């Protein structure tokens, strides 16, 4: 009986404090964009040079790029034509991780900084980036000078087809 009272006393005498691990920033259809995704996108903008101007830092904020990338993925996700080859994904993962020590940390520290436990998590992120690149490459027949205008027309049409929720930061 005394043990039960001790347990009850201990459970009620400490305030529970919730510490957020991550925060949902956007919901695009059924895809979440997390705060950690924004940080990773900012890092990958430097570490993962893309053949598509879409991933350029000049294209907008990480939040804007990830919002539009999620819209493209919703439209293109089930089309095998846009899925990158596994070998290409592995090459991109290796290229990014080779740069981690030059950025002041180990590969493991780089992955941990973004909540990734191993290179498979980074592979999933890079696969999503590559899907967007492949979709845009096939659907934008633009020259270098007209890419932004053509892209803006395309994303404007796609945005009308996908539900987006911005989640405000709570104080």
C-alpha positions in Angstrom: 0.0 0.0 0.0 2.8 2.4 0.8 4.4 1.7 -2.6 1.2 2.7 -4.3 1.1 6.0 -2.4 4.8 6.6 -3.2 4.2 6.0 -6.9 1.1 8.3 -6.9 3.1 11.0 -5.1 6.0 10.8 -7.6 3.7 10.9 -10.6 1.8 14.0 -9.4 4.7 16.0 -8.0 6.5 16.6 -11.3 5.3 18.9 -14.0 5.2 17.3 -17.4 7.0 19.4 -20.0 6.6 18.6 -23.6 9.6 19.5 -25.8 8.9 19.6 -29.5 11.2 17.5 -31.6 10.0 18.9 -34.9 7.2 21.0 -36.2 4.9 20.6 -39.2 5.1 23.7 -41.3 3.0 22.7 -44.3 0.5 20.0 -45.3 0.3 19.5 -49.0 -2.4 16.9 -49.9 -1.2 14.0 -47.7 2.5 15.1 -47.5 4.0 16.9 -44.5 6.8 19.5 -44.7 8.6 19.7 -41.4 10.9 22.4 -39.9 13.8 19.9 -40.2 13.0 19.6 -43.9 13.5 23.3 -44.3 16.9 23.2 -42.6 17.9 20.2 -44.8 16.7 21.9 -48.0 18.9 24.9 -47.1 21.9 22.6 -46.7 21.2 20.6 -49.8 20.8 23.7 -51.9 24.6 24.0 -51.4 25.6 20.4 -51.2 23.5 18.8 -54.0 23.9 20.7 -57.3 20.9 20.0 -59.4 20.6 20.0 -63.1 17.3 21.8 -62.7 17.1 25.5 -61.8 14.2 24.6 -59.5 16.5 23.8 -56.6 18.5 27.0 -56.9 18.5 29.3 -53.9 17.5 32.1 -56.2 14.2 30.3 -56.8 12.9 31.3 -53.4 12.9 30.2 -49.8 13.4 26.6 -48.7 9.7 26.7 -47.6 8.6 27.9 -51.1 10.7 25.3 -52.9 9.5 22.4 -50.7 5.9 23.5 -51.0 6.1 23.5 -54.8 8.1 20.3 -54.8 5.4 18.6 -52.8 2.8 19.8 -55.3 4.8 18.3 -58.2 5.3 15.0 -56.3 1.5 14.8 -55.6 0.9 15.1 -59.4 3.8 12.8 -60.5 4.2 10.3 -57.7 2.5 7.3 -59.2 4.0 7.7 -62.7 7.0 5.3 -63.0 8.5 7.5 -65.8 9.4 10.1 -63.1 10.9 7.7 -60.6 14.8 7.9 -60.5 17.0 4.8 -60.8 18.3 3.4 -57.5 21.9 3.7 -58.8 21.4 7.4 -59.5 20.0 8.0 -56.0 22.9 6.1 -54.4 25.4 8.3 -56.4 23.7 11.5 -55.2 23.7 10.3 -51.6 27.4 9.5 -51.8 28.2 12.9 -53.4 26.4 14.7 -50.7 27.9 12.7 -47.9 31.4 13.1 -49.3 31.1 16.8 -48.6 30.0 16.4 -45.0 33.6 16.3 -43.5 34.4 19.5 -45.4 31.5 21.2 -43.7 32.9 20.5 -40.2 31.5 17.2 -39.3 31.3 13.5 -40.0 28.7 11.9 -42.2 26.9 10.7 -39.1 26.8 14.2 -37.6 25.5 15.6 -40.9 22.7 13.1 -41.0 21.9 13.5 -37.3 21.7 17.2 -37.6 18.6 16.7 -39.8 17.1 13.8 -37.9 18.3 11.2 -40.3 19.6 7.9 -38.8 21.4 6.6 -41.9 22.0 7.2 -45.6 18.7 5.6 -46.5 16.8 8.6 -45.1 18.9 11.0 -47.1 18.3 8.7 -50.1 14.6 9.1 -49.7 15.0 12.9 -49.6 17.2 12.9 -52.7 14.8 10.5 -54.5 12.0 13.1 -53.9 14.2 15.9 -55.3 15.1 13.8 -58.3 11.4 13.0 -59.0 10.7 16.7 -59.1 13.7 17.3 -61.5 12.5 14.5 -63.8 8.9 15.8 -63.9 10.0 19.3 -64.6 12.5 18.2 -67.2 9.8 16.3 -69.1 7.0 18.9 -68.7 8.8 22.1 -69.3 10.0 22.6 -72.8 11.7 25.9 -72.0 15.0 27.5 -72.9 17.3 28.8 -70.2 16.0 32.3 -70.6 12.3 31.3 -70.4 12.5 28.6 -67.7 11.2 30.8 -64.9 8.2 32.1 -66.9 7.3 28.6 -68.1 7.7 27.1 -64.6 5.5 29.8 -63.1 2.7 29.0 -65.6 3.0 25.2 -64.8 3.1 25.5 -61.0 0.2 27.9 -61.1 -1.9 25.3 -62.8 -0.7 22.5 -60.5 -1.4 24.6 -57.4 -5.1 24.7 -58.3 -5.2 20.9 -58.2 -3.7 20.3 -54.7 -4.8 21.2 -51.2 -2.2 23.1 -49.2 -2.4 24.1 -45.5 0.1 26.4 -43.8 0.5 25.6 -40.1 1.3 28.7 -38.1 3.9 28.6 -35.4 2.4 28.4 -32.0 3.7 30.8 -29.3 
